Amino acid sequence: MQAMLDVQSPSASASDPGPAPAQRAERVGFWLFASHLFGIFGIALSNILLAVSVLAAPRTVRRPLELRELAPLLVPLGLYVLLLAAAIAASYQPRDSLRGLTEVFNLSTLLLAPLLVRGEKDVRRLVDGLLMIAALSAAYGLGQYLFGYGDLDRRIRGTFSHYMTFAGFLLICDLLLLASMTFSDRWRQPWRWVALAAVNVALVGSYTRGAWVALGFAVTALLIVRAPRLLLAYVPAAVLFILLAPVPLLQRVGSIADLRDSSNYDRLCMASAGLTMIQERPLFGIGPEGVKHRYAIYRPATAPRYQVPHLHNSFLNLAAERGLPALASYLALTLVSAGLAWRRYVREGGRHGPRADLWMGVLLALFAFNVAGLFENNWGDTEVQRPLLFVLALPFCLLAGGREREEAEAGEAPVIH
């Protein structure tokens, strides 16, 4: 830690070639970490790259953070992992629940991000890379219309294995993109407009209603902060949509609040079963993977299905399988990251701040992700969870880079020890 605080004079550092290997190691670490997110469309590829990042971390992490800087993140994360272990131990079917331990590997994304992505330049490079991956995946999904995709039975899914995963990934990237274009001058870059069009058309084409609702709420929040007068445009926009939208799309939108819709009723039955599970075992739940194996025991008699992979609700699924304390630890993770982003947004001048787009991107992406989580178990979807984990870590990446920049500026003159 003392090496972090000792700053040499510019002349000494210029003549000393020592830091070059360390800087190269840091660059390798950054690109290994970034590549596992850029390769998220192929989960096996992403797993391999994340594993390499973890194994290489002892050599690529050259500037450790002070514990107090990461403590707000580490405390709820540590509690979350401990409660995962407790839920496995208390599970009705411990052997099946052991598979839940794989999430510890996924959570390394959250731990590595502040260590390997340091400062605004690194953060912007990684965010822009994710936006480009999202645009390419969206374009690929739109191309699937040429091969018979596009209706409810064969929804476009881009480079992902499932349309909900596709929509969940696009949703996070869409909010980061919207923030970059409304809270900075990056709207002048043409590629962002192309990406914006591709991502949003693909989101609509995915027919994923939860993502639509989340996007609507997030855009409304953005307008309240940035341009509240534009809320008046909602009425004419809705009229134009009704007049011009294809009938299947109108029917899909209309089904969002229709309790006669079979999938809506199925979700209500899952919610009922989930609440029963929570009531029965509120502390540690029925065990990870428990919903998949025990849903038939808790389902209402009129439920359309006897088995479901999850409860189509991140909050209910987490509480049902791992208990209410585990749900609280997840919410604490979200609130810690969002709270830091909001405080820095305000401290740096609000919407006029130099990094307002990044702070607001975190807030909007987290908000949209959690709204979508009311309708889909997106926290349990690895391809969606990993980009979200980076978003959770993003404020701490910026905070670490800011501290290092301040130390460098303070060290322009030689330090006397």
Phi, psi and omega in degrees: 000330180296329180296334180289332188262340180279118182243126181271169176287157180303321182293321180293317181291329181290329183268353183258111181280003185303314185293344185303311178300322179295320179295321178295320178298320178297320179295319177299316179299317180299313184289329173297315179296313181299322184294330180289334174278321178295334180263021186294340178294341175239102190297326178295317177298315180297320179298316181297314182293323176293319179298318178296320178298318180295314182293327182275349186305320179302335180261337185262341176272101184256347181231084182295150177275154172289143184302323183295335180286326181263351184306317180300334178271321186289327183296305178293329178293315178298320178296321179299316181292319178298319179290330173298314179297319179295321180295324177293316181296325183267004186295151172295328182228079186303323181297316178292324182288340179302335179297338179295341179295341178298339180293334178299321176297316179299322183292348176296338173303317181291323181286321185284330187305308181293341181273330186250341179247097191243110173098169187297319183298313179296316181298314181295322179298318182288319179297314179297324176297317177298320180296321178292320177298319179297318180296318179293319178295320178297317179297320177297319178297318179294327176294339180291344174300332180286349184241028173092000176277165173131348177252182184295331181281332179225079182281149177294144183224007177058224181270011183254169184276345184216145183294328179289324174296315177304309181294322180296318178293314180298324182299313180299312182294325180298318180290323174297321180292314179299319179296320181294334183267342182253345180241019175202179179269015181287354174296345179286346181278118186302325184296334179291324177293320177297315179297318180300315180296313183296314184295317184285323175296319179293323176299316177296316182291344179286345181058029181266102189293323179300320178293323177298312182298315180298317179296319179299315179293319182293318178295322177299316177298319178300315181294323178299320181282319191262316185208075186300335180295334180291347176298335178294341181281353182299318184295306178298326178296320178295320178297314179298321179297316181296324182283327190251339186290146175300150183302315179302324179291319177298318179295322179293318177297316181296337182279353184303318183252015183270109181288347176280347177294130186298322181290327176294316179295323178299320179293324176296321177294320177296319178298318178298314179297319180297318179296324177294319177300316181295318180297323182286320183222078187286336186277310185236004176070186181272356177111143175306140184070006184290325180300318181301323186264340189235008182301322182301333181287327188256347185296145171297154184298333183265006181298138182296331186237149176271334181226142175221150179286332180197181186266009180054033177201114185302319185289313178295319182295318180294315180291322182291320184272333187232352177101163181295323177300324178295320176298319180297322180292323175296315179297324178296319176303314181296315183292324178297312181293314180295321180296317178296317180299317181293317180298318179289325177300314180291316184296327184271008175108017178065222186292346179266000180291154183293338180239025181301324182295325180285315178299314181289329176299319177299312183298314182291318181295317178295319180297312181296318180301318182284328173295315177298330179294347175287343185239353183207147180278062185289334176294335179269005181257108188304318183293338176265324183296319185296313174299325179293324177297322176295320178298319177299323182276343188306314179300326180286329174296317179292321181296318179296317179295323179294319179295318180294324178295319178296321178294321180295319179294322179291339183263017178297330174260152180301143178265131181265124180254000000 
